[in-house]
């Protein structure tokens, strides 16, 4: 079944087959596509795109793309747009990017972000290497927030 799963008002997740369905992209008012794969196609309809060239391999470094992808999703949302994040099966790579966004821009813990995503798309399952990278990112975000609070104390 072709489907784009709604994670937040501005974020959807899916597999490549669904994300490349122009009718679905139009129906869901998607304006930006993040393709987390080296080989999957983009939809042929005119939307903004970003390719994150990684395989679903625990040894791949997806961490280095977390900030760029999370910030791109947030920027698109600020413009009133909607982003779909996808990979071949919509399970591991795309899920990892969505969780990173939820942690950074919705201020959720890794556990909370994963649960939000799992509620939206039950098959999500980041591979063990990506999960470890998300754990590292969660710690990095805590450090950044703590440093930000120290440099901008409340009155």
Secondary structure as the mmCIF struct_conf table of DSSP 4:
data_model
#
loop_
_struct_conf.conf_type_id
_struct_conf.id
_struct_conf.beg_label_comp_id
_struct_conf.beg_label_asym_id
_struct_conf.beg_label_seq_id
_struct_conf.end_label_comp_id
_struct_conf.end_label_asym_id
_struct_conf.end_label_seq_id
STRN STRN1 UNK A 5 UNK A 8
TURN_TY1_P TURN_TY1_P1 UNK A 9 UNK A 10
STRN STRN2 UNK A 11 UNK A 15
HELX_RH_AL_P HELX_RH_AL_P1 UNK A 16 UNK A 19
TURN_TY1_P TURN_TY1_P2 UNK A 20 UNK A 20
HELX_RH_AL_P HELX_RH_AL_P2 UNK A 22 UNK A 27
TURN_TY1_P TURN_TY1_P3 UNK A 28 UNK A 29
STRN STRN3 UNK A 32 UNK A 35
BEND BEND1 UNK A 37 UNK A 39
HELX_LH_PP_P HELX_LH_PP_P1 UNK A 40 UNK A 43
BEND BEND2 UNK A 44 UNK A 46
STRN STRN4 UNK A 48 UNK A 51
BEND BEND3 UNK A 56 UNK A 56
TURN_TY1_P TURN_TY1_P4 UNK A 58 UNK A 59
BEND BEND4 UNK A 60 UNK A 60
HELX_RH_3T_P HELX_RH_3T_P1 UNK A 63 UNK A 65
HELX_RH_AL_P HELX_RH_AL_P3 UNK A 66 UNK A 78
TURN_TY1_P TURN_TY1_P5 UNK A 79 UNK A 80
STRN STRN5 UNK A 83 UNK A 87
BEND BEND5 UNK A 88 UNK A 92
HELX_RH_AL_P HELX_RH_AL_P4 UNK A 93 UNK A 105
BEND BEND6 UNK A 106 UNK A 106
HELX_RH_AL_P HELX_RH_AL_P5 UNK A 110 UNK A 120
TURN_TY1_P TURN_TY1_P6 UNK A 122 UNK A 123
HELX_RH_AL_P HELX_RH_AL_P6 UNK A 128 UNK A 151
BEND BEND7 UNK A 152 UNK A 152
#
